[in-house]
């Protein structure tokens, strides 16, 4: 593009501008894909955290039920 501007070569200038436009388009698509990946990863982290919390509550409930059934089992 710069060569086309300096030499006043319209074809070179237009080809350079087209290449710049393609690069901008590729960069924009990359940014969008990265943002989608980050959003999806954040969703997976939330699901994992909720699942872990739910299993912890179930484990705690099972343990408390066992203690209530046999209070002598507490060391």
C-alpha positions in Angstrom: 0.0 0.0 0.0 2.8 2.5 0.9 4.6 1.8 -2.3 1.4 2.4 -4.3 0.9 5.7 -2.5 4.4 6.9 -3.0 4.5 5.8 -6.7 0.9 6.9 -7.2 0.2 3.3 -8.5 -3.5 2.9 -8.1 -3.4 -0.9 -8.5 -0.7 -1.4 -5.8 -2.5 1.0 -3.5 -5.8 -0.8 -3.9 -4.3 -4.2 -3.4 -2.5 -3.0 -0.3 -5.8 -1.5 1.1 -7.5 -4.8 0.4 -4.8 -6.7 2.3 -5.2 -4.3 5.3 -8.9 -4.8 5.2 -8.5 -8.6 5.2 -6.0 -8.3 8.2 -8.5 -6.2 10.1 -11.3 -8.7 9.4 -9.1 -11.7 10.5 -8.2 -9.8 13.7 -11.8 -9.0 14.5 -12.8 -12.6 14.0 -10.0 -13.7 16.3 -11.1 -11.3 19.0 -14.7 -12.6 18.7 -13.6 -16.2 18.9 -11.4 -15.5 21.9 -14.2 -13.7 23.7 -16.6 -16.7 23.0 -14.0 -19.1 24.4 -13.5 -17.0 27.6 -17.3 -16.8 28.0 -17.7 -20.5 27.6 -14.8 -21.2 30.0 -16.3 -19.0 32.6 -19.6 -20.9 32.3 -17.8 -24.2 32.8 -16.1 -22.8 35.9 -19.5 -21.9 37.3 -20.9 -25.3 36.6 -17.9 -27.0 38.2 -18.2 -24.7 41.3 -21.9 -25.4 41.7 -21.4 -29.2 41.2 -18.6 -29.2 43.8 -20.7 -27.3 46.3 -23.6 -29.6 45.7 -21.5 -32.7 46.3 -20.0 -31.1 49.4 -23.5 -30.4 50.8 -24.5 -34.0 50.1 -21.3 -35.3 51.8 -22.0 -33.1 54.9 -25.6 -34.2 55.1 -24.6 -37.9 54.9 -22.0 -37.4 57.6 -24.5 -35.5 59.9 -27.1 -38.2 59.4 -24.6 -40.8 60.4 -23.7 -38.9 63.6 -27.3 -38.4 64.5 -27.9 -42.1 64.0 -25.0 -43.0 66.3 -23.9 -40.1 68.5 -21.2 -42.4 70.0 -19.4 -42.5 66.7 -17.9 -39.0 67.3 -14.3 -39.4 68.5 
